[in-house]
Amino acid sequence: MKTKVFKVTISVIVILGIVTALFLYFYKFPKEINIISPAVSFYENDPSSVEGTTIKVSGTLYRPLFQQHVFEGSLTIDNLDFTKKNETLDTYILDRKNGINMGNLVYHKPSTPGEFLTSNMIWFDDTFEHVNIASDWGQNKKLFFIVSASSYEEGIDAQRKMRDKYGSFFVPRE
Protein backbone atom coordinates (compact mmCIF):
# COMPACT_ATOMS: atom_id res chain seq x y z
CA MET A 1 0.00 0.00 0.00
CA LYS A 2 2.79 2.45 0.91
CA THR A 3 4.58 1.70 -2.38
CA LYS A 4 1.43 2.50 -4.39
CA VAL A 5 0.87 5.80 -2.55
CA PHE A 6 4.55 6.66 -3.03
CA LYS A 7 4.33 5.95 -6.80
CA VAL A 8 1.16 8.01 -7.16
CA THR A 9 2.70 10.91 -5.20
CA ILE A 10 5.88 10.84 -7.32
CA SER A 11 3.80 10.67 -10.53
CA VAL A 12 1.71 13.67 -9.47
CA ILE A 13 4.84 15.66 -8.53
CA VAL A 14 6.51 14.81 -11.87
CA ILE A 15 3.39 15.76 -13.86
CA LEU A 16 2.98 19.03 -11.92
CA GLY A 17 6.68 19.76 -12.44
CA ILE A 18 6.40 19.21 -16.21
CA VAL A 19 3.24 21.34 -16.46
CA THR A 20 4.89 24.12 -14.41
CA ALA A 21 8.08 23.99 -16.51
CA LEU A 22 6.06 24.15 -19.75
CA PHE A 23 3.99 27.05 -18.43
CA LEU A 24 7.10 28.99 -17.39
CA TYR A 25 8.75 28.29 -20.74
CA PHE A 26 5.85 29.33 -22.95
CA TYR A 27 4.11 32.08 -20.93
CA LYS A 28 5.26 35.54 -22.05
CA PHE A 29 4.51 37.50 -18.86
CA PRO A 30 2.92 40.44 -20.74
CA LYS A 31 2.91 43.94 -19.30
CA GLU A 32 0.62 46.52 -20.85
CA ILE A 33 2.29 49.89 -21.40
CA ASN A 34 0.34 53.12 -21.95
CA ILE A 35 2.55 56.05 -21.05
CA ILE A 36 2.56 59.71 -21.97
CA SER A 37 5.73 61.30 -20.68
CA PRO A 38 7.33 64.73 -21.00
CA ALA A 39 10.61 64.60 -22.91
CA VAL A 40 13.29 66.74 -24.44
CA SER A 41 15.07 66.38 -27.75
CA PHE A 42 18.51 67.82 -28.39
CA TYR A 43 21.72 67.40 -30.33
CA GLU A 44 24.76 65.95 -28.61
CA ASN A 45 26.60 68.53 -26.46
CA ASP A 46 24.32 71.35 -27.65
CA PRO A 47 22.03 72.73 -24.93
CA SER A 48 20.85 75.49 -27.29
CA SER A 49 19.14 72.84 -29.48
CA VAL A 50 16.80 71.57 -26.75
CA GLU A 51 13.09 71.29 -27.57
CA GLY A 52 10.33 70.13 -25.27
CA THR A 53 8.16 67.29 -26.53
CA THR A 54 6.14 64.30 -25.39
CA ILE A 55 6.80 60.58 -25.76
CA LYS A 56 3.74 58.36 -26.12
CA VAL A 57 4.24 54.62 -25.66
CA SER A 58 1.41 52.18 -26.20
CA GLY A 59 1.72 48.42 -26.46
CA THR A 60 2.80 45.32 -24.60
CA LEU A 61 6.18 44.37 -23.19
CA TYR A 62 6.60 40.59 -23.27
CA ARG A 63 9.10 39.20 -20.76
CA PRO A 64 9.31 35.40 -21.14
CA LEU A 65 11.71 33.68 -18.75
CA PHE A 66 13.84 31.73 -21.21
CA GLN A 67 13.35 33.70 -24.42
CA GLN A 68 14.10 37.13 -25.80
CA HIS A 69 12.01 40.00 -24.42
CA VAL A 70 10.13 42.14 -26.96
CA PHE A 71 8.01 45.29 -26.99
CA GLU A 72 5.12 45.21 -29.46
CA GLY A 73 3.42 48.53 -29.93
CA SER A 74 4.01 52.11 -30.94
CA LEU A 75 6.25 54.90 -29.75
CA THR A 76 5.48 58.40 -30.99
CA ILE A 77 7.30 61.64 -30.34
CA ASP A 78 5.18 64.76 -30.66
CA ASN A 79 7.72 66.99 -32.38
CA LEU A 80 8.70 64.32 -34.95
CA ASP A 81 5.85 63.91 -37.46
CA PHE A 82 7.25 60.77 -39.09
CA THR A 83 6.80 58.90 -35.78
CA LYS A 84 3.06 59.66 -35.95
CA LYS A 85 2.58 58.74 -39.63
CA ASN A 86 4.63 55.54 -39.63
CA GLU A 87 4.76 52.34 -37.64
CA THR A 88 7.43 50.77 -35.48
CA LEU A 89 8.69 47.24 -35.88
CA ASP A 90 8.65 45.08 -32.77
CA THR A 91 11.50 46.21 -30.52
CA TYR A 92 13.51 43.17 -29.50
CA ILE A 93 15.48 43.60 -26.31
CA LEU A 94 19.06 42.93 -27.38
CA ASP A 95 20.59 43.42 -23.94
CA ARG A 96 19.43 43.91 -20.33
CA LYS A 97 21.57 45.22 -17.52
CA ASN A 98 20.46 46.34 -14.05
CA GLY A 99 16.87 47.03 -15.08
CA ILE A 100 17.74 48.87 -18.31
CA ASN A 101 16.73 47.35 -21.67
CA MET A 102 18.48 48.11 -24.96
CA GLY A 103 17.08 47.51 -28.43
CA ASN A 104 16.54 48.91 -31.91
CA LEU A 105 13.69 51.32 -32.57
CA VAL A 106 12.83 51.03 -36.26
CA TYR A 107 10.17 53.05 -38.09
CA HIS A 108 8.75 51.91 -41.43
CA LYS A 109 6.03 53.01 -43.83
CA PRO A 110 2.84 51.00 -43.30
CA SER A 111 2.16 51.00 -47.05
CA THR A 112 5.61 49.60 -47.89
CA PRO A 113 6.50 46.92 -45.32
CA GLY A 114 10.14 46.51 -46.41
CA GLU A 115 10.96 50.22 -46.54
CA PHE A 116 12.62 51.36 -43.33
CA LEU A 117 12.70 55.07 -42.61
CA THR A 118 15.03 55.13 -39.65
CA SER A 119 16.77 52.86 -37.20
CA ASN A 120 17.65 54.12 -33.73
CA MET A 121 18.94 52.73 -30.47
CA ILE A 122 16.63 52.86 -27.47
CA TRP A 123 17.28 52.26 -23.79
CA PHE A 124 14.36 52.03 -21.36
CA ASP A 125 13.32 50.51 -18.07
CA ASP A 126 10.47 47.97 -17.84
CA THR A 127 7.91 50.70 -17.07
CA PHE A 128 9.12 53.10 -19.82
CA GLU A 129 9.43 55.76 -17.13
CA HIS A 130 13.03 56.36 -18.25
CA VAL A 131 13.65 56.40 -22.02
CA ASN A 132 16.73 57.41 -23.99
CA ILE A 133 16.68 57.32 -27.79
CA ALA A 134 19.91 57.92 -29.72
CA SER A 135 19.71 58.60 -33.42
CA ASP A 136 21.86 59.76 -36.28
CA TRP A 137 19.10 62.17 -37.38
CA GLY A 138 21.56 64.83 -36.27
CA GLN A 139 23.13 67.47 -38.40
CA ASN A 140 26.90 67.88 -38.66
CA LYS A 141 27.32 64.23 -37.64
CA LYS A 142 26.05 64.98 -34.13
CA LEU A 143 23.84 62.44 -32.41
CA PHE A 144 20.25 63.41 -31.72
CA PHE A 145 18.68 62.37 -28.40
CA ILE A 146 15.16 62.13 -27.08
CA VAL A 147 15.08 61.65 -23.30
CA SER A 148 12.28 61.39 -20.74
CA ALA A 149 12.79 64.67 -18.90
CA SER A 150 11.42 68.20 -18.60
CA SER A 151 14.64 70.13 -19.28
CA TYR A 152 18.08 69.72 -20.82
CA GLU A 153 19.68 69.39 -17.36
CA GLU A 154 17.16 66.72 -16.32
CA GLY A 155 17.78 64.91 -19.62
CA ILE A 156 21.56 64.87 -19.10
CA ASP A 157 21.03 63.69 -15.51
CA ALA A 158 18.62 60.95 -16.65
CA GLN A 159 21.16 59.78 -19.24
CA ARG A 160 23.90 59.71 -16.58
CA LYS A 161 21.74 57.65 -14.20
CA MET A 162 20.81 55.19 -16.96
CA ARG A 163 24.46 54.93 -18.07
CA ASP A 164 25.53 54.25 -14.47
CA LYS A 165 23.06 51.35 -14.33
CA TYR A 166 23.57 50.00 -17.86
CA GLY A 167 27.31 50.41 -18.32
CA SER A 168 29.80 51.46 -20.96
CA PHE A 169 27.74 50.63 -24.06
CA PHE A 170 25.11 53.23 -23.20
CA VAL A 171 25.00 56.19 -25.59
CA PRO A 172 26.04 58.89 -24.98
CA ARG A 173 29.25 57.66 -23.47
CA GLU A 174 30.99 59.92 -20.99
TIRO-2110 file (N, C-alpha, C; in Angstrom, 1 decimal):
// TIRO-2110
0.8, -1.2, 0.0, N, 1, A
0.0, 0.0, 0.0, CA, 1, A
0.9, 1.3, 0.0, C, 1, A
1.9, 1.3, 0.8, N, 2, A
2.8, 2.5, 0.9, CA, 2, A
3.5, 2.7, -0.4, C, 2, A
3.9, 1.6, -1.1, N, 3, A
4.6, 1.7, -2.4, CA, 3, A
3.7, 2.3, -3.4, C, 3, A
2.4, 1.9, -3.4, N, 4, A
1.4, 2.5, -4.4, CA, 4, A
1.2, 4.0, -4.1, C, 4, A
1.1, 4.4, -2.9, N, 5, A
0.9, 5.8, -2.5, CA, 5, A
2.1, 6.6, -2.9, C, 5, A
3.3, 6.0, -2.7, N, 6, A
4.5, 6.7, -3.0, CA, 6, A
4.6, 6.9, -4.5, C, 6, A
4.3, 5.8, -5.3, N, 7, A
4.3, 6.0, -6.8, CA, 7, A
3.4, 7.0, -7.3, C, 7, A
2.2, 7.0, -6.8, N, 8, A
1.2, 8.0, -7.2, CA, 8, A
1.6, 9.4, -6.8, C, 8, A
2.2, 9.6, -5.6, N, 9, A
2.7, 10.9, -5.2, CA, 9, A
3.8, 11.4, -6.1, C, 9, A
4.8, 10.5, -6.4, N, 10, A
5.9, 10.8, -7.3, CA, 10, A
5.4, 11.2, -8.7, C, 10, A
4.4, 10.4, -9.2, N, 11, A
3.8, 10.7, -10.5, CA, 11, A
3.1, 12.0, -10.6, C, 11, A
2.4, 12.4, -9.5, N, 12, A
1.7, 13.7, -9.5, CA, 12, A
2.7, 14.8, -9.4, C, 12, A
3.8, 14.6, -8.6, N, 13, A
4.8, 15.7, -8.5, CA, 13, A
5.5, 15.8, -9.9, C, 13, A
5.8, 14.7, -10.6, N, 14, A
6.5, 14.8, -11.9, CA, 14, A
5.6, 15.5, -12.9, C, 14, A
4.3, 15.1, -12.9, N, 15, A
3.4, 15.8, -13.9, CA, 15, A
3.2, 17.3, -13.6, C, 15, A
3.1, 17.6, -12.3, N, 16, A
3.0, 19.0, -11.9, CA, 16, A
4.3, 19.8, -12.3, C, 16, A
5.4, 19.1, -12.1, N, 17, A
6.7, 19.8, -12.4, CA, 17, A
6.8, 20.0, -13.9, C, 17, A
6.4, 19.1, -14.7, N, 18, A
6.4, 19.2, -16.2, CA, 18, A
5.4, 20.3, -16.6, C, 18, A
4.2, 20.3, -16.1, N, 19, A
3.2, 21.3, -16.5, CA, 19, A
3.8, 22.7, -16.1, C, 19, A
4.3, 22.8, -14.9, N, 20, A
4.9, 24.1, -14.4, CA, 20, A
6.0, 24.6, -15.3, C, 20, A
6.9, 23.6, -15.6, N, 21, A
8.1, 24.0, -16.5, CA, 21, A
7.6, 24.4, -17.9, C, 21, A
6.6, 23.7, -18.5, N, 22, A
6.1, 24.2, -19.8, CA, 22, A
5.4, 25.5, -19.7, C, 22, A
4.6, 25.8, -18.6, N, 23, A
4.0, 27.0, -18.4, CA, 23, A
5.0, 28.2, -18.4, C, 23, A
6.1, 28.0, -17.5, N, 24, A
7.1, 29.0, -17.4, CA, 24, A
7.9, 29.2, -18.7, C, 24, A
8.0, 28.2, -19.5, N, 25, A
8.8, 28.3, -20.7, CA, 25, A
7.9, 29.0, -21.8, C, 25, A
6.6, 28.8, -21.9, N, 26, A
5.8, 29.3, -23.0, CA, 26, A
5.1, 30.6, -22.6, C, 26, A
4.8, 30.9, -21.3, N, 27, A
4.1, 32.1, -20.9, CA, 27, A
5.0, 33.3, -21.1, C, 27, A
4.5, 34.4, -21.7, N, 28, A
5.3, 35.5, -22.1, CA, 28, A
5.3, 36.6, -21.0, C, 28, A
4.6, 36.5, -19.9, N, 29, A
4.5, 37.5, -18.9, CA, 29, A
4.3, 38.9, -19.5, C, 29, A
3.2, 39.1, -20.1, N, 30, A
2.9, 40.4, -20.7, CA, 30, A
2.7, 41.6, -19.7, C, 30, A
3.2, 42.7, -20.1, N, 31, A
2.9, 43.9, -19.3, CA, 31, A
2.4, 45.0, -20.2, C, 31, A
1.2, 45.5, -20.0, N, 32, A
0.6, 46.5, -20.9, CA, 32, A
1.3, 47.8, -20.5, C, 32, A
1.6, 48.6, -21.6, N, 33, A
2.3, 49.9, -21.4, CA, 33, A
1.4, 50.9, -22.1, C, 33, A
1.0, 51.9, -21.4, N, 34, A
0.3, 53.1, -22.0, CA, 34, A
0.8, 54.3, -21.2, C, 34, A
1.9, 55.0, -21.7, N, 35, A
2.6, 56.1, -21.1, CA, 35, A
2.6, 57.3, -21.9, C, 35, A
2.3, 58.4, -21.3, N, 36, A
2.6, 59.7, -22.0, CA, 36, A
3.5, 60.4, -21.0, C, 36, A
4.7, 60.8, -21.5, N, 37, A
5.7, 61.3, -20.7, CA, 37, A
6.4, 62.5, -21.3, C, 37, A
6.6, 63.6, -20.5, N, 38, A
7.3, 64.7, -21.0, CA, 38, A
8.7, 64.3, -21.4, C, 38, A
9.3, 64.9, -22.4, N, 39, A
10.6, 64.6, -22.9, CA, 39, A
11.3, 65.8, -23.5, C, 39, A
12.6, 65.7, -23.7, N, 40, A
13.3, 66.7, -24.4, CA, 40, A
14.1, 66.1, -25.6, C, 40, A
14.2, 66.8, -26.6, N, 41, A
15.1, 66.4, -27.7, CA, 41, A
16.2, 67.4, -27.9, C, 41, A
17.4, 66.9, -28.2, N, 42, A
18.5, 67.8, -28.4, CA, 42, A
19.6, 67.1, -29.1, C, 42, A
20.5, 67.9, -29.7, N, 43, A
21.7, 67.4, -30.3, CA, 43, A
22.8, 67.2, -29.3, C, 43, A
23.7, 66.3, -29.5, N, 44, A
24.8, 66.0, -28.6, CA, 44, A
25.6, 67.2, -28.3, C, 44, A
25.8, 67.4, -27.0, N, 45, A
26.6, 68.5, -26.5, CA, 45, A
26.1, 69.9, -27.0, C, 45, A
24.8, 70.1, -27.2, N, 46, A
24.3, 71.3, -27.7, CA, 46, A
23.1, 71.7, -26.9, C, 46, A
23.2, 72.4, -25.7, N, 47, A
22.0, 72.7, -24.9, CA, 47, A
21.1, 73.7, -25.6, C, 47, A
21.7, 74.5, -26.6, N, 48, A
20.9, 75.5, -27.3, CA, 48, A
19.9, 74.8, -28.2, C, 48, A
20.0, 73.5, -28.5, N, 49, A
19.1, 72.8, -29.5, CA, 49, A
17.9, 72.2, -28.8, C, 49, A
17.8, 72.3, -27.5, N, 50, A
16.8, 71.6, -26.7, CA, 50, A
15.4, 72.0, -27.1, C, 50, A
14.5, 71.0, -27.3, N, 51, A
13.1, 71.3, -27.6, CA, 51, A
12.3, 70.4, -26.7, C, 51, A
11.2, 70.9, -26.1, N, 52, A
10.3, 70.1, -25.3, CA, 52, A
9.4, 69.3, -26.2, C, 52, A
9.1, 68.1, -25.7, N, 53, A
8.2, 67.3, -26.5, CA, 53, A
7.5, 66.3, -25.6, C, 53, A
6.8, 65.3, -26.2, N, 54, A
6.1, 64.3, -25.4, CA, 54, A
6.4, 63.0, -26.1, C, 54, A
6.7, 62.0, -25.3, N, 55, A
6.8, 60.6, -25.8, CA, 55, A
5.5, 59.8, -25.4, C, 55, A
4.9, 59.2, -26.4, N, 56, A
3.7, 58.4, -26.1, CA, 56, A
4.1, 56.9, -26.5, C, 56, A
3.9, 56.0, -25.5, N, 57, A
4.2, 54.6, -25.7, CA, 57, A
3.0, 53.8, -25.4, C, 57, A
2.6, 53.0, -26.3, N, 58, A
1.4, 52.2, -26.2, CA, 58, A
1.7, 50.8, -26.8, C, 58, A
1.5, 49.8, -26.0, N, 59, A
1.7, 48.4, -26.5, CA, 59, A
1.9, 47.5, -25.3, C, 59, A
2.6, 46.4, -25.6, N, 60, A
2.8, 45.3, -24.6, CA, 60, A
4.3, 44.9, -24.6, C, 60, A
4.8, 44.9, -23.4, N, 61, A
6.2, 44.4, -23.2, CA, 61, A
6.1, 42.9, -22.8, C, 61, A
6.6, 42.0, -23.6, N, 62, A
6.6, 40.6, -23.3, CA, 62, A
7.9, 40.2, -22.7, C, 62, A
7.9, 39.5, -21.5, N, 63, A
9.1, 39.2, -20.8, CA, 63, A
9.2, 37.7, -20.4, C, 63, A
9.2, 36.8, -21.4, N, 64, A
9.3, 35.4, -21.1, CA, 64, A
10.6, 35.1, -20.4, C, 64, A
10.6, 34.0, -19.6, N, 65, A
11.7, 33.7, -18.7, CA, 65, A
12.9, 33.2, -19.6, C, 65, A
12.7, 32.4, -20.5, N, 66, A
13.8, 31.7, -21.2, CA, 66, A
13.9, 32.1, -22.7, C, 66, A
13.3, 33.3, -23.0, N, 67, A
13.4, 33.7, -24.4, CA, 67, A
13.6, 35.2, -24.4, C, 67, A
13.8, 35.7, -25.6, N, 68, A
14.1, 37.1, -25.8, CA, 68, A
12.9, 38.0, -25.5, C, 68, A
13.1, 39.1, -24.7, N, 69, A
12.0, 40.0, -24.4, CA, 69, A
11.7, 40.9, -25.6, C, 69, A
10.5, 41.3, -25.8, N, 70, A
10.1, 42.1, -27.0, CA, 70, A
9.0, 43.1, -26.6, C, 70, A
9.1, 44.3, -27.1, N, 71, A
8.0, 45.3, -27.0, CA, 71, A
7.3, 45.4, -28.3, C, 71, A
6.0, 45.1, -28.3, N, 72, A
5.1, 45.2, -29.5, CA, 72, A
4.2, 46.4, -29.2, C, 72, A
4.3, 47.4, -30.1, N, 73, A
3.4, 48.5, -29.9, CA, 73, A
4.0, 49.7, -30.7, C, 73, A
3.6, 50.9, -30.2, N, 74, A
4.0, 52.1, -30.9, CA, 74, A
4.7, 53.1, -30.0, C, 74, A
5.6, 53.9, -30.5, N, 75, A
6.3, 54.9, -29.7, CA, 75, A
6.3, 56.1, -30.6, C, 75, A
5.5, 57.2, -30.2, N, 76, A
5.5, 58.4, -31.0, CA, 76, A
6.1, 59.5, -30.2, C, 76, A
6.7, 60.5, -30.9, N, 77, A
7.3, 61.6, -30.3, CA, 77, A
6.6, 62.8, -31.0, C, 77, A
6.0, 63.7, -30.1, N, 78, A
5.2, 64.8, -30.7, CA, 78, A
5.9, 65.7, -31.7, C, 78, A
7.1, 66.0, -31.5, N, 79, A
7.7, 67.0, -32.4, CA, 79, A
8.4, 66.3, -33.6, C, 79, A
8.2, 65.0, -33.8, N, 80, A
8.7, 64.3, -35.0, CA, 80, A
7.5, 63.7, -35.7, C, 80, A
7.0, 64.4, -36.7, N, 81, A
5.9, 63.9, -37.5, CA, 81, A
6.0, 62.5, -38.0, C, 81, A
7.1, 62.1, -38.5, N, 82, A
7.2, 60.8, -39.1, CA, 82, A
7.0, 59.7, -38.1, C, 82, A
7.1, 59.9, -36.8, N, 83, A
6.8, 58.9, -35.8, CA, 83, A
5.3, 58.7, -35.6, C, 83, A
4.5, 59.7, -36.0, N, 84, A
3.1, 59.7, -35.9, CA, 84, A
2.5, 59.0, -37.2, C, 84, A
3.1, 59.2, -38.3, N, 85, A
2.6, 58.7, -39.6, CA, 85, A
3.0, 57.3, -40.0, C, 85, A
4.1, 56.8, -39.3, N, 86, A
4.6, 55.5, -39.6, CA, 86, A
4.6, 54.6, -38.4, C, 86, A
4.9, 53.4, -38.7, N, 87, A
4.8, 52.3, -37.6, CA, 87, A
6.1, 51.9, -37.2, C, 87, A
6.2, 51.3, -36.0, N, 88, A
7.4, 50.8, -35.5, CA, 88, A
7.4, 49.3, -35.6, C, 88, A
8.6, 48.7, -35.9, N, 89, A
8.7, 47.2, -35.9, CA, 89, A
8.7, 46.8, -34.4, C, 89, A
8.5, 45.6, -34.1, N, 90, A
8.7, 45.1, -32.8, CA, 90, A
10.1, 45.4, -32.3, C, 90, A
10.2, 45.9, -31.1, N, 91, A
11.5, 46.2, -30.5, CA, 91, A
12.0, 45.0, -29.7, C, 91, A
12.9, 44.3, -30.2, N, 92, A
13.5, 43.2, -29.5, CA, 92, A
14.6, 43.7, -28.5, C, 92, A
14.5, 43.2, -27.3, N, 93, A
15.5, 43.6, -26.3, CA, 93, A
16.8, 42.8, -26.6, C, 93, A
17.8, 43.6, -27.0, N, 94, A
19.1, 42.9, -27.4, CA, 94, A
20.0, 42.7, -26.2, C, 94, A
19.8, 43.5, -25.1, N, 95, A
20.6, 43.4, -23.9, CA, 95, A
19.8, 44.0, -22.8, C, 95, A
20.0, 43.4, -21.6, N, 96, A
19.4, 43.9, -20.3, CA, 96, A
20.5, 44.0, -19.3, C, 96, A
20.6, 45.1, -18.6, N, 97, A
21.6, 45.2, -17.5, CA, 97, A
21.0, 46.1, -16.4, C, 97, A
20.9, 45.6, -15.2, N, 98, A
20.5, 46.3, -14.1, CA, 98, A
19.1, 47.1, -14.3, C, 98, A
18.2, 46.4, -14.9, N, 99, A
16.9, 47.0, -15.1, CA, 99, A
16.7, 47.9, -16.3, C, 99, A
17.8, 48.0, -17.1, N, 100, A
17.7, 48.9, -18.3, CA, 100, A
17.8, 47.9, -19.5, C, 100, A
16.8, 48.1, -20.4, N, 101, A
16.7, 47.3, -21.7, CA, 101, A
17.3, 48.1, -22.8, C, 101, A
17.9, 47.5, -23.8, N, 102, A
18.5, 48.1, -25.0, CA, 102, A
18.0, 47.4, -26.2, C, 102, A
17.6, 48.1, -27.2, N, 103, A
17.1, 47.5, -28.4, CA, 103, A
17.1, 48.5, -29.6, C, 103, A
16.6, 48.0, -30.7, N, 104, A
16.5, 48.9, -31.9, CA, 104, A
15.1, 49.4, -32.0, C, 104, A
15.0, 50.7, -32.3, N, 105, A
13.7, 51.3, -32.6, CA, 105, A
13.6, 51.7, -34.1, C, 105, A
12.8, 50.9, -34.8, N, 106, A
12.8, 51.0, -36.3, CA, 106, A
11.4, 51.5, -36.7, C, 106, A
11.4, 52.6, -37.5, N, 107, A
10.2, 53.1, -38.1, CA, 107, A
10.1, 52.6, -39.6, C, 107, A
8.9, 52.3, -40.0, N, 108, A
8.7, 51.9, -41.4, CA, 108, A
7.4, 52.4, -41.9, C, 108, A
7.3, 52.6, -43.2, N, 109, A
6.0, 53.0, -43.8, CA, 109, A
5.0, 51.8, -43.8, C, 109, A
3.8, 52.1, -43.3, N, 110, A
2.8, 51.0, -43.3, CA, 110, A
2.5, 50.5, -44.7, C, 110, A
2.5, 51.4, -45.7, N, 111, A
2.2, 51.0, -47.0, CA, 111, A
3.2, 50.2, -47.8, C, 111, A
4.5, 50.3, -47.3, N, 112, A
5.6, 49.6, -47.9, CA, 112, A
6.4, 48.9, -46.8, C, 112, A
6.0, 47.6, -46.5, N, 113, A
6.5, 46.9, -45.3, CA, 113, A
8.0, 46.8, -45.3, C, 113, A
8.7, 46.7, -46.4, N, 114, A
10.1, 46.5, -46.4, CA, 114, A
10.9, 47.8, -46.4, C, 114, A
10.3, 48.9, -46.5, N, 115, A
11.0, 50.2, -46.5, CA, 115, A
11.1, 50.8, -45.2, C, 115, A
12.3, 50.8, -44.7, N, 116, A
12.6, 51.4, -43.3, CA, 116, A
13.0, 52.8, -43.5, C, 116, A
12.4, 53.6, -42.6, N, 117, A
12.7, 55.1, -42.6, CA, 117, A
13.9, 55.4, -41.7, C, 117, A
14.0, 54.8, -40.6, N, 118, A
15.0, 55.1, -39.6, CA, 118, A
15.2, 54.0, -38.6, C, 118, A
16.4, 53.8, -38.2, N, 119, A
16.8, 52.9, -37.2, CA, 119, A
17.5, 53.6, -36.1, C, 119, A
17.1, 53.4, -34.9, N, 120, A
17.7, 54.1, -33.7, CA, 120, A
17.9, 53.1, -32.6, C, 120, A
18.7, 53.5, -31.7, N, 121, A
18.9, 52.7, -30.5, CA, 121, A
18.1, 53.3, -29.4, C, 121, A
17.5, 52.4, -28.6, N, 122, A
16.6, 52.9, -27.5, CA, 122, A
17.0, 52.1, -26.2, C, 122, A
17.1, 52.8, -25.1, N, 123, A
17.3, 52.3, -23.8, CA, 123, A
16.1, 52.7, -23.0, C, 123, A
15.5, 51.7, -22.2, N, 124, A
14.4, 52.0, -21.4, CA, 124, A
14.3, 51.0, -20.2, C, 124, A
13.6, 51.5, -19.2, N, 125, A
13.3, 50.5, -18.1, CA, 125, A
12.0, 49.8, -18.4, C, 125, A
11.7, 48.8, -17.6, N, 126, A
10.5, 48.0, -17.8, CA, 126, A
9.2, 48.8, -17.8, C, 126, A
9.1, 49.9, -17.2, N, 127, A
7.9, 50.7, -17.1, CA, 127, A
7.9, 51.8, -18.1, C, 127, A
9.0, 52.0, -18.9, N, 128, A
9.1, 53.1, -19.8, CA, 128, A
9.1, 54.5, -19.1, C, 128, A
9.3, 54.5, -17.8, N, 129, A
9.4, 55.8, -17.1, CA, 129, A
10.7, 56.5, -17.6, C, 129, A
11.8, 55.8, -17.8, N, 130, A
13.0, 56.4, -18.3, CA, 130, A
13.3, 55.8, -19.7, C, 130, A
13.4, 56.7, -20.6, N, 131, A
13.7, 56.4, -22.0, CA, 131, A
14.8, 57.3, -22.5, C, 131, A
15.7, 56.7, -23.3, N, 132, A
16.7, 57.4, -24.0, CA, 132, A
16.8, 56.9, -25.4, C, 132, A
16.6, 57.7, -26.4, N, 133, A
16.7, 57.3, -27.8, CA, 133, A
17.9, 58.1, -28.4, C, 133, A
18.8, 57.3, -29.0, N, 134, A
19.9, 57.9, -29.7, CA, 134, A
19.8, 57.6, -31.2, C, 134, A
19.9, 58.7, -32.0, N, 135, A
19.7, 58.6, -33.4, CA, 135, A
20.8, 59.4, -34.2, C, 135, A
21.0, 59.0, -35.4, N, 136, A
21.9, 59.8, -36.3, CA, 136, A
21.1, 60.7, -37.1, C, 136, A
19.9, 61.2, -36.7, N, 137, A
19.1, 62.2, -37.4, CA, 137, A
19.8, 63.5, -37.3, C, 137, A
20.9, 63.6, -36.5, N, 138, A
21.6, 64.8, -36.3, CA, 138, A
22.2, 65.5, -37.5, C, 138, A
22.4, 66.7, -37.4, N, 139, A
23.1, 67.5, -38.4, CA, 139, A
24.6, 67.6, -38.0, C, 139, A
25.5, 67.8, -38.9, N, 140, A
26.9, 67.9, -38.7, CA, 140, A
27.4, 66.7, -37.9, C, 140, A
26.9, 65.5, -38.2, N, 141, A
27.3, 64.2, -37.6, CA, 141, A
27.2, 64.2, -36.1, C, 141, A
26.3, 65.0, -35.6, N, 142, A
26.0, 65.0, -34.1, CA, 142, A
24.9, 64.0, -33.9, C, 142, A
24.9, 63.3, -32.8, N, 143, A
23.8, 62.4, -32.4, CA, 143, A
22.7, 63.3, -31.9, C, 143, A
21.5, 62.8, -32.1, N, 144, A
20.2, 63.4, -31.7, CA, 144, A
19.6, 62.5, -30.6, C, 144, A
19.2, 63.1, -29.5, N, 145, A
18.7, 62.4, -28.4, CA, 145, A
17.3, 62.8, -28.1, C, 145, A
16.5, 61.9, -27.7, N, 146, A
15.2, 62.1, -27.1, CA, 146, A
15.2, 61.4, -25.7, C, 146, A
14.9, 62.2, -24.7, N, 147, A
15.1, 61.6, -23.3, CA, 147, A
13.9, 62.0, -22.5, C, 147, A
13.4, 61.1, -21.7, N, 148, A
12.3, 61.4, -20.7, CA, 148, A
12.8, 62.4, -19.7, C, 148, A
12.4, 63.6, -19.8, N, 149, A
12.8, 64.7, -18.9, CA, 149, A
12.0, 65.9, -19.2, C, 149, A
12.1, 66.9, -18.4, N, 150, A
11.4, 68.2, -18.6, CA, 150, A
12.4, 69.3, -19.0, C, 150, A
13.7, 69.1, -18.9, N, 151, A
14.6, 70.1, -19.3, CA, 151, A
15.9, 69.5, -19.7, C, 151, A
16.8, 70.2, -20.4, N, 152, A
18.1, 69.7, -20.8, CA, 152, A
18.9, 69.1, -19.6, C, 152, A
18.9, 69.8, -18.5, N, 153, A
19.7, 69.4, -17.4, CA, 153, A
19.1, 68.1, -16.8, C, 153, A
17.8, 68.0, -16.8, N, 154, A
17.2, 66.7, -16.3, CA, 154, A
17.5, 65.6, -17.3, C, 154, A
17.5, 65.9, -18.6, N, 155, A
17.8, 64.9, -19.6, CA, 155, A
19.2, 64.4, -19.5, C, 155, A
20.2, 65.3, -19.3, N, 156, A
21.6, 64.9, -19.1, CA, 156, A
21.7, 64.0, -17.8, C, 156, A
21.0, 64.4, -16.8, N, 157, A
21.0, 63.7, -15.5, CA, 157, A
20.4, 62.3, -15.7, C, 157, A
19.3, 62.2, -16.4, N, 158, A
18.6, 61.0, -16.7, CA, 158, A
19.5, 60.0, -17.5, C, 158, A
20.2, 60.6, -18.5, N, 159, A
21.2, 59.8, -19.2, CA, 159, A
22.3, 59.3, -18.3, C, 159, A
22.8, 60.1, -17.5, N, 160, A
23.9, 59.7, -16.6, CA, 160, A
23.5, 58.6, -15.7, C, 160, A
22.3, 58.7, -15.1, N, 161, A
21.7, 57.6, -14.2, CA, 161, A
21.5, 56.3, -15.0, C, 161, A
21.0, 56.4, -16.2, N, 162, A
20.8, 55.2, -17.0, CA, 162, A
22.2, 54.6, -17.3, C, 162, A
23.1, 55.4, -17.7, N, 163, A
24.5, 54.9, -18.1, CA, 163, A
25.1, 54.3, -16.9, C, 163, A
25.0, 54.8, -15.7, N, 164, A
25.5, 54.2, -14.5, CA, 164, A
25.0, 52.8, -14.2, C, 164, A
23.7, 52.7, -14.5, N, 165, A
23.1, 51.3, -14.3, CA, 165, A
23.5, 50.4, -15.5, C, 165, A
23.4, 50.9, -16.7, N, 166, A
23.6, 50.0, -17.9, CA, 166, A
25.0, 49.7, -18.1, C, 166, A
25.9, 50.7, -18.1, N, 167, A
27.3, 50.4, -18.3, CA, 167, A
27.9, 51.1, -19.5, C, 167, A
29.0, 50.7, -20.0, N, 168, A
29.8, 51.5, -21.0, CA, 168, A
29.2, 51.5, -22.4, C, 168, A
28.3, 50.6, -22.7, N, 169, A
27.7, 50.6, -24.1, CA, 169, A
26.5, 51.5, -24.2, C, 169, A
26.2, 52.3, -23.2, N, 170, A
25.1, 53.2, -23.2, CA, 170, A
25.6, 54.4, -24.0, C, 170, A
24.7, 55.0, -24.8, N, 171, A
25.0, 56.2, -25.6, CA, 171, A
24.1, 57.3, -25.1, C, 171, A
24.7, 58.5, -24.7, N, 172, A
26.0, 58.9, -25.0, CA, 172, A
27.0, 58.3, -23.9, C, 172, A
28.2, 58.1, -24.4, N, 173, A
29.3, 57.7, -23.5, CA, 173, A
29.8, 58.9, -22.8, C, 173, A
30.4, 58.7, -21.7, N, 174, A
31.0, 59.9, -21.0, CA, 174, A
32.2, 60.4, -21.7, C, 174, A
END
